[in-house]
Amino acid sequence: MVRVREAGRHGLLTYKGPEAIGKYKDREELEVEVSDPHKMGEMLARLDFVPKFRYEKFRAEYCRPGEAGAAMLDETPIGVYLELEGTPGWIDRNARRLGFAESDYSTASYLGLYADYCRTHGLRVTNMTFSVKNAPH
């Protein structure tokens, strides 16, 4: 998968390799900053890449000095999600500290979460954006 992330005027082009899913989601990611995410999207379109899914989120990232892991809190149109990114041991320790059990873990993508939300609410799967028609009730 190739993704163009836009944050204001800054952009990030990401290649995501195949998922190795188990208890944790693991996949190769290669990223490079792009100065013009809109132009990057145009370039991909000219190379016959077509957008599959567009989603919006607001992310707050939290780290502890000296630790190689991060907690990301994502506010999306369908709810708020916590992502823990680090080694398996770091994830397990911090999940427990935050009151989560392994049974709470999910490796679902935002496309998968959104598709489930749409099925549950009788909506057509389109793009997960902050618009009135996609907002939870």
Short mmCIF file of the C-alpha atoms (twelve columns), coordinates in Angstrom:
data_MODEL
# 
_entry.id   MODEL 
# 
loop_
_atom_site.group_PDB 
_atom_site.id 
_atom_site.type_symbol 
_atom_site.label_atom_id 
_atom_site.label_alt_id 
_atom_site.label_comp_id 
_atom_site.label_asym_id 
_atom_site.label_seq_id 
_atom_site.Cartn_x 
_atom_site.Cartn_y 
_atom_site.Cartn_z 
_atom_site.pdbx_PDB_model_num 
ATOM 1   C CA . MET A 1   0.000   0.000   0.000   1 
ATOM 2   C CA . VAL A 2   1.114   3.542   -0.676  1 
ATOM 3   C CA . ARG A 3   -0.242  6.395   1.415   1 
ATOM 4   C CA . VAL A 4   0.066   10.144  1.160   1 
ATOM 5   C CA . ARG A 5   -0.452  11.758  4.537   1 
ATOM 6   C CA . GLU A 6   -1.236  15.450  4.679   1 
ATOM 7   C CA . ALA A 7   -0.799  17.571  7.783   1 
ATOM 8   C CA . GLY A 8   -1.314  21.199  6.896   1 
ATOM 9   C CA . ARG A 9   1.146   21.999  4.147   1 
ATOM 10  C CA . HIS A 10  3.441   19.086  5.043   1 
ATOM 11  C CA . GLY A 11  3.207   15.630  3.557   1 
ATOM 12  C CA . LEU A 12  4.545   12.156  4.055   1 
ATOM 13  C CA . LEU A 13  4.688   9.408   1.442   1 
ATOM 14  C CA . THR A 14  4.569   5.959   3.034   1 
ATOM 15  C CA . TYR A 15  5.058   2.493   1.568   1 
ATOM 16  C CA . LYS A 16  3.483   -0.210  3.722   1 
ATOM 17  C CA . GLY A 17  4.504   -3.808  3.102   1 
ATOM 18  C CA . PRO A 18  2.338   -6.878  3.653   1 
ATOM 19  C CA . GLU A 19  0.913   -7.304  7.141   1 
ATOM 20  C CA . ALA A 20  2.148   -10.045 9.434   1 
ATOM 21  C CA . ILE A 21  -0.819  -10.193 11.779  1 
ATOM 22  C CA . GLY A 22  -0.837  -12.000 15.049  1 
ATOM 23  C CA . LYS A 23  -1.248  -10.568 18.503  1 
ATOM 24  C CA . TYR A 24  0.514   -7.453  17.165  1 
ATOM 25  C CA . LYS A 25  0.367   -5.822  13.761  1 
ATOM 26  C CA . ASP A 26  3.775   -5.803  12.118  1 
ATOM 27  C CA . ARG A 27  4.678   -4.549  8.654   1 
ATOM 28  C CA . GLU A 28  7.527   -2.837  6.904   1 
ATOM 29  C CA . GLU A 29  7.069   0.917   6.515   1 
ATOM 30  C CA . LEU A 30  9.262   3.227   4.463   1 
ATOM 31  C CA . GLU A 31  8.566   6.943   4.653   1 
ATOM 32  C CA . VAL A 32  9.806   10.085  2.983   1 
ATOM 33  C CA . GLU A 33  8.730   13.685  3.500   1 
ATOM 34  C CA . VAL A 34  7.122   15.411  0.525   1 
ATOM 35  C CA . SER A 35  6.885   19.169  0.221   1 
ATOM 36  C CA . ASP A 36  3.619   19.139  -1.746  1 
ATOM 37  C CA . PRO A 37  1.209   16.297  -0.857  1 
ATOM 38  C CA . HIS A 38  -1.332  17.416  -3.491  1 
ATOM 39  C CA . LYS A 39  1.272   17.241  -6.249  1 
ATOM 40  C CA . MET A 40  2.394   13.833  -4.914  1 
ATOM 41  C CA . GLY A 41  -1.201  12.637  -5.280  1 
ATOM 42  C CA . GLU A 42  -1.265  13.918  -8.860  1 
ATOM 43  C CA . MET A 43  1.975   12.067  -9.612  1 
ATOM 44  C CA . LEU A 44  0.568   8.813   -8.228  1 
ATOM 45  C CA . ALA A 45  -2.602  9.270   -10.300 1 
ATOM 46  C CA . ARG A 46  -0.492  9.692   -13.453 1 
ATOM 47  C CA . LEU A 47  1.205   6.398   -12.553 1 
ATOM 48  C CA . ASP A 48  -2.282  4.786   -12.485 1 
ATOM 49  C CA . PHE A 49  -2.577  4.575   -8.710  1 
ATOM 50  C CA . VAL A 50  -6.150  5.261   -7.632  1 
ATOM 51  C CA . PRO A 51  -7.295  6.264   -4.143  1 
ATOM 52  C CA . LYS A 52  -8.937  3.343   -2.347  1 
ATOM 53  C CA . PHE A 53  -9.861  4.994   0.934   1 
ATOM 54  C CA . ARG A 54  -9.541  8.473   2.402   1 
ATOM 55  C CA . TYR A 55  -9.770  9.066   6.115   1 
ATOM 56  C CA . GLU A 56  -9.312  11.924  8.513   1 
ATOM 57  C CA . LYS A 57  -8.142  11.849  12.086  1 
ATOM 58  C CA . PHE A 58  -6.722  14.123  14.724  1 
ATOM 59  C CA . ARG A 59  -3.731  12.546  16.461  1 
ATOM 60  C CA . ALA A 60  -1.998  13.350  19.725  1 
ATOM 61  C CA . GLU A 61  1.255   11.454  20.295  1 
ATOM 62  C CA . TYR A 62  2.686   10.749  23.734  1 
ATOM 63  C CA . CYS A 63  6.168   9.451   24.572  1 
ATOM 64  C CA . ARG A 64  8.173   8.880   27.741  1 
ATOM 65  C CA . PRO A 65  11.746  10.166  27.681  1 
ATOM 66  C CA . GLY A 66  14.192  7.297   27.350  1 
ATOM 67  C CA . GLU A 67  11.605  4.770   26.126  1 
ATOM 68  C CA . ALA A 68  11.403  3.443   22.574  1 
ATOM 69  C CA . GLY A 69  7.641   3.421   22.206  1 
ATOM 70  C CA . ALA A 70  4.752   5.807   21.694  1 
ATOM 71  C CA . ALA A 71  1.069   6.053   22.521  1 
ATOM 72  C CA . MET A 72  -1.083  7.728   19.883  1 
ATOM 73  C CA . LEU A 73  -4.599  8.904   20.623  1 
ATOM 74  C CA . ASP A 74  -6.601  9.206   17.396  1 
ATOM 75  C CA . GLU A 75  -9.921  11.035  17.210  1 
ATOM 76  C CA . THR A 76  -11.808 9.790   14.145  1 
ATOM 77  C CA . PRO A 77  -15.324 10.306  12.799  1 
ATOM 78  C CA . ILE A 78  -16.297 6.903   14.259  1 
ATOM 79  C CA . GLY A 79  -14.668 7.142   17.668  1 
ATOM 80  C CA . VAL A 80  -11.445 7.591   19.588  1 
ATOM 81  C CA . TYR A 81  -8.709  4.948   19.331  1 
ATOM 82  C CA . LEU A 82  -5.470  4.346   21.199  1 
ATOM 83  C CA . GLU A 83  -2.509  2.936   19.298  1 
ATOM 84  C CA . LEU A 84  0.540   1.677   21.135  1 
ATOM 85  C CA . GLU A 85  3.623   1.395   18.962  1 
ATOM 86  C CA . GLY A 86  6.778   -0.262  20.216  1 
ATOM 87  C CA . THR A 87  8.259   -3.655  20.979  1 
ATOM 88  C CA . PRO A 88  5.835   -6.392  22.067  1 
ATOM 89  C CA . GLY A 89  7.060   -6.129  25.680  1 
ATOM 90  C CA . TRP A 90  6.653   -2.347  25.679  1 
ATOM 91  C CA . ILE A 91  3.135   -2.637  24.258  1 
ATOM 92  C CA . ASP A 92  2.064   -5.247  26.828  1 
ATOM 93  C CA . ARG A 93  3.530   -3.323  29.804  1 
ATOM 94  C CA . ASN A 94  1.946   -0.049  28.817  1 
ATOM 95  C CA . ALA A 95  -1.395  -1.583  27.860  1 
ATOM 96  C CA . ARG A 96  -1.583  -3.083  31.368  1 
ATOM 97  C CA . ARG A 97  -0.577  0.267   32.930  1 
ATOM 98  C CA . LEU A 98  -3.435  1.901   31.022  1 
ATOM 99  C CA . GLY A 99  -5.935  -0.740  32.204  1 
ATOM 100 C CA . PHE A 100 -6.199  -2.809  29.002  1 
ATOM 101 C CA . ALA A 101 -6.094  -6.594  28.724  1 
ATOM 102 C CA . GLU A 102 -4.768  -8.538  25.737  1 
ATOM 103 C CA . SER A 103 -8.393  -9.292  24.840  1 
ATOM 104 C CA . ASP A 104 -8.787  -5.556  24.151  1 
ATOM 105 C CA . TYR A 105 -6.058  -5.579  21.459  1 
ATOM 106 C CA . SER A 106 -7.031  -5.066  17.838  1 
ATOM 107 C CA . THR A 107 -4.932  -5.106  14.684  1 
ATOM 108 C CA . ALA A 108 -7.782  -3.808  12.518  1 
ATOM 109 C CA . SER A 109 -7.054  -1.048  10.024  1 
ATOM 110 C CA . TYR A 110 -9.095  2.142   9.896   1 
ATOM 111 C CA . LEU A 111 -10.682 0.844   6.679   1 
ATOM 112 C CA . GLY A 112 -11.732 -2.337  8.507   1 
ATOM 113 C CA . LEU A 113 -13.028 -0.425  11.529  1 
ATOM 114 C CA . TYR A 114 -14.950 1.963   9.294   1 
ATOM 115 C CA . ALA A 115 -16.441 -0.860  7.190   1 
ATOM 116 C CA . ASP A 116 -17.661 -2.553  10.405  1 
ATOM 117 C CA . TYR A 117 -19.107 0.746   11.633  1 
ATOM 118 C CA . CYS A 118 -20.944 1.281   8.331   1 
ATOM 119 C CA . ARG A 119 -22.384 -2.258  8.339   1 
ATOM 120 C CA . THR A 120 -23.586 -1.815  11.921  1 
ATOM 121 C CA . HIS A 121 -25.201 1.567   11.159  1 
ATOM 122 C CA . GLY A 122 -26.611 0.713   7.723   1 
ATOM 123 C CA . LEU A 123 -24.289 3.116   5.900   1 
ATOM 124 C CA . ARG A 124 -22.510 2.775   2.594   1 
ATOM 125 C CA . VAL A 125 -18.731 2.448   2.925   1 
ATOM 126 C CA . THR A 126 -17.193 5.560   1.367   1 
ATOM 127 C CA . ASN A 127 -14.510 7.713   2.975   1 
ATOM 128 C CA . MET A 128 -14.155 8.222   6.722   1 
ATOM 129 C CA . THR A 129 -14.227 11.987  6.948   1 
ATOM 130 C CA . PHE A 130 -15.566 14.529  9.424   1 
ATOM 131 C CA . SER A 131 -18.769 15.317  7.563   1 
ATOM 132 C CA . VAL A 132 -22.321 15.417  8.868   1 
ATOM 133 C CA . LYS A 133 -23.421 12.283  6.973   1 
ATOM 134 C CA . ASN A 134 -20.607 10.139  8.460   1 
ATOM 135 C CA . ALA A 135 -20.771 11.469  12.009  1 
ATOM 136 C CA . PRO A 136 -21.803 9.012   14.728  1 
ATOM 137 C CA . HIS A 137 -25.167 9.750   16.346  1 
# 
